[in-house]
Amino acid sequence: MLNVFLFVVLPYVALALFLFVTPYRYFSNRLTWSAYSTQFLEQEKLYWGSNPWHYGIIPVLIAHLVSVIAPGPMRAILGNQRVLILLEDIGQGLALLALFGCLVLLIRRLRTPLLRPVTSAGDWVLLALLIVEVATGVYMGIFIRGGPLWYLYTAVPYFHSLLVFNPQIEFVADFPLVFKLHAAGAFLIVALLPFTKLVHLLFLPIAFLRDPPILYRWRSPKTGE
């Protein structure tokens, strides 16, 4: 029953939310689409958090996606043991970089009083999910070697079965708990993506060039003068 929920119910619910809520949010209030900039409130920790996070997570996500889109070429590449080990080590380094950046961003939110009023409950949930997602990926990279290869022969066929609405959970049902946590975290992030600031990754801000400038005013308590 747990496997059915994790690998059938949860991914389709996440996909439905992504496909229907995302365009609704875009067309109903596009100004909420982009991430709110907090750089003018605190910049130093943002630099050390945002840069490692983006430079680490983007190549890892691309690698996951390429295996799903082009499994044949990836089998040929990963069939060379030296290449497999090299790519696995590179991926592990990038994942550690992303984890470091995400932890810095979390500490920044916790220790900067100016950020608390502009931090929603969704921000905290999203940060926690991202940390768990990357941390479980790092754990698997350390203790379950050969990740790119077994991902290609297990998770990729499972994803393909989801896309044709014939989920074959036998590819992933017997995996260890850490993998199931990693998969559940990924589906939850996709489900929450339309409701959070992370949705900005889907949009190239070209259309914003036509929008009028936004005026920011600093609000402070009245001094009584």
C-alpha positions as CSV (number, residue, x, y, z in Angstrom):
1,M,0.0,0.0,0.0
2,L,2.8,2.4,0.8
3,N,4.5,1.7,-2.5
4,V,1.2,2.4,-4.4
5,F,0.9,5.7,-2.5
6,L,4.5,6.8,-3.1
7,F,4.9,5.7,-6.7
8,V,1.4,5.9,-8.1
9,V,-0.8,8.3,-6.2
10,L,1.8,10.9,-5.2
11,P,3.4,11.4,-8.6
12,Y,0.1,11.8,-10.4
13,V,-1.2,14.2,-7.8
14,A,2.0,16.2,-8.1
15,L,1.8,16.2,-11.9
16,A,-1.9,17.3,-11.8
17,L,-1.1,20.2,-9.4
18,F,1.9,21.2,-11.6
19,L,0.0,21.2,-14.8
20,F,-3.2,23.0,-13.6
21,V,-2.1,25.3,-10.8
22,T,1.0,26.6,-12.5
23,P,-0.8,28.2,-15.5
24,Y,-3.6,29.4,-13.2
25,R,-1.1,31.3,-11.0
26,Y,0.6,32.7,-14.0
27,F,-2.5,34.1,-15.7
28,S,-4.2,35.2,-12.5
29,N,-1.3,37.1,-10.9
30,R,1.9,37.0,-12.9
31,L,3.7,39.5,-10.5
32,T,3.8,36.7,-7.9
33,W,5.6,34.4,-10.3
34,S,9.1,35.6,-9.7
35,A,11.1,35.1,-6.5
36,Y,11.0,38.1,-4.2
37,S,14.4,39.6,-4.0
38,T,15.8,39.9,-0.5
39,Q,19.3,40.9,-1.6
40,F,18.7,44.5,-0.4
41,L,17.9,43.1,3.1
42,E,20.9,40.8,3.4
43,Q,23.5,40.1,0.7
44,E,26.6,38.4,2.1
45,K,25.0,35.1,3.1
46,L,22.8,35.1,0.0
47,Y,25.9,35.1,-2.1
48,W,27.4,32.1,-0.3
49,G,24.1,30.3,-0.3
50,S,22.6,31.0,-3.7
51,N,25.7,30.5,-5.9
52,P,26.7,27.1,-4.5
53,W,23.0,26.0,-4.5
54,H,22.4,26.9,-8.2
55,Y,25.8,25.8,-9.5
56,G,25.4,22.5,-7.7
57,I,21.8,21.6,-8.2
58,I,21.3,22.6,-11.9
59,P,23.9,20.1,-13.4
60,V,22.5,17.4,-11.1
61,L,19.0,18.0,-12.3
62,I,20.2,18.1,-15.9
63,A,21.9,14.7,-15.5
64,H,18.7,13.2,-14.1
65,L,16.7,14.6,-17.0
66,V,19.1,13.5,-19.7
67,S,18.9,9.9,-18.5
68,V,15.1,10.0,-18.8
69,I,15.2,11.6,-22.2
70,A,18.1,9.8,-23.8
71,P,18.6,6.5,-21.9
72,G,20.3,4.8,-24.9
73,P,23.3,7.2,-25.2
74,M,23.5,7.3,-21.4
75,R,23.9,3.5,-21.3
76,A,26.7,3.7,-23.8
77,I,28.4,6.4,-21.7
78,L,27.9,4.8,-18.3
79,G,29.0,1.4,-19.7
80,N,32.6,2.5,-19.3
81,Q,33.5,1.9,-15.7
82,R,36.0,4.7,-15.5
83,V,33.5,7.2,-16.9
84,L,30.9,5.9,-14.5
85,I,33.1,6.5,-11.5
86,L,34.2,9.9,-12.7
87,L,30.7,11.1,-13.4
88,E,29.5,9.7,-10.0
89,D,32.3,11.5,-8.2
90,I,31.5,14.8,-10.0
91,G,27.9,14.4,-9.2
92,Q,28.6,13.8,-5.6
93,G,30.8,16.9,-5.4
94,L,28.0,19.0,-7.0
95,A,25.4,17.6,-4.6
96,L,27.6,18.5,-1.7
97,L,28.0,22.0,-3.1
98,A,24.2,22.3,-3.4
99,L,23.7,21.0,0.1
100,F,26.1,23.5,1.5
101,G,24.3,26.3,-0.3
102,C,20.9,25.2,0.8
103,L,22.0,25.0,4.4
104,V,23.5,28.5,4.2
105,L,20.2,29.8,2.8
106,L,18.3,28.1,5.7
107,I,20.7,29.7,8.3
108,R,20.3,33.0,6.6
109,R,16.5,32.8,7.0
110,L,16.9,31.8,10.6
111,R,19.4,34.4,11.7
112,T,18.4,37.5,9.8
113,P,15.5,39.2,11.5
114,L,14.8,41.4,8.5
115,L,13.9,38.3,6.5
116,R,11.4,36.8,8.8
117,P,8.5,39.1,7.8
118,V,9.0,38.2,4.1
119,T,9.4,34.5,4.8
120,S,6.2,32.4,4.4
121,A,5.4,29.0,5.8
122,G,5.8,27.7,2.2
123,D,9.4,29.0,2.2
124,W,10.3,27.0,5.3
125,V,8.6,23.8,4.0
126,L,10.3,24.2,0.6
127,L,13.8,24.7,2.2
128,A,13.3,21.7,4.4
129,L,12.2,19.5,1.5
130,L,15.1,20.7,-0.6
131,I,17.6,19.9,2.2
132,V,16.1,16.5,2.7
133,E,16.1,15.8,-1.0
134,V,19.8,16.7,-1.5
135,A,20.9,15.1,1.7
136,T,19.3,11.7,0.8
137,G,20.9,12.0,-2.7
138,V,24.3,12.6,-1.0
139,Y,23.7,9.6,1.3
140,M,22.9,7.3,-1.6
141,G,26.0,8.6,-3.5
142,I,28.2,7.6,-0.6
143,F,26.7,4.4,0.6
144,I,24.9,3.0,-2.6
145,R,27.6,3.2,-5.3
146,G,26.9,3.1,-9.0
147,G,23.9,5.4,-8.6
148,P,23.9,6.8,-12.2
149,L,23.8,3.2,-13.6
150,W,21.1,1.7,-11.4
151,Y,19.0,4.9,-11.8
152,L,19.2,4.3,-15.5
153,Y,17.9,0.7,-15.3
154,T,15.3,1.2,-12.5
155,A,14.0,4.7,-12.0
156,V,14.1,5.7,-15.7
157,P,11.9,2.8,-16.9
158,Y,9.6,3.6,-13.9
159,F,9.3,7.2,-15.1
160,H,8.6,6.1,-18.6
161,S,5.8,3.9,-17.3
162,L,4.3,6.9,-15.5
163,L,4.3,9.0,-18.6
164,V,2.3,6.4,-20.5
165,F,-0.1,6.0,-17.5
166,N,0.9,2.4,-16.9
167,P,2.9,2.7,-13.7
168,Q,5.2,-0.3,-13.1
169,I,6.3,0.1,-9.5
170,E,8.1,-3.2,-9.5
171,F,11.1,-1.3,-10.8
172,V,11.4,0.7,-7.6
173,A,9.2,-1.1,-5.0
174,D,12.1,-3.1,-3.4
175,F,14.5,-0.1,-3.1
176,P,15.8,0.9,0.4
177,L,13.9,3.4,2.5
178,V,16.3,6.3,1.7
179,F,15.5,6.0,-2.0
180,K,11.8,6.1,-1.3
181,L,12.3,9.2,0.8
182,H,14.3,10.7,-2.1
183,A,11.5,9.9,-4.5
184,A,8.8,11.1,-2.2
185,G,10.7,14.4,-1.7
186,A,11.0,14.9,-5.4
187,F,7.3,14.4,-6.0
188,L,6.4,16.7,-3.1
189,I,8.6,19.4,-4.4
190,V,6.9,19.2,-7.8
191,A,3.5,19.3,-6.1
192,L,4.5,22.4,-4.1
193,L,6.3,24.2,-6.9
194,P,3.3,26.0,-8.3
195,F,2.5,27.4,-4.8
196,T,6.0,28.6,-3.9
197,K,8.7,31.0,-5.1
198,L,10.5,28.1,-6.8
199,V,8.1,28.4,-9.7
200,H,10.2,31.1,-11.0
201,L,12.6,28.5,-12.4
202,L,10.0,27.8,-15.1
203,F,10.0,31.3,-16.5
204,L,12.4,33.4,-18.6
205,P,11.7,37.0,-17.4
206,I,11.7,38.5,-20.9
207,A,8.0,39.6,-20.7
208,F,8.8,41.6,-17.6
209,L,10.7,44.1,-19.7
210,R,7.3,45.4,-20.8
211,D,6.0,45.8,-17.3
212,P,6.1,49.1,-15.5
213,P,8.7,49.5,-12.7
214,I,7.7,48.4,-9.2
215,L,8.1,51.0,-6.5
216,Y,9.4,49.8,-3.2
217,R,8.8,51.8,0.0
218,W,10.5,51.2,3.3
219,R,8.0,50.9,6.1
220,S,9.2,51.8,9.6
221,P,7.4,52.4,12.9
222,K,6.1,55.9,13.6
223,T,8.5,57.9,15.7
224,G,5.8,60.2,17.0
225,E,7.2,63.3,15.4
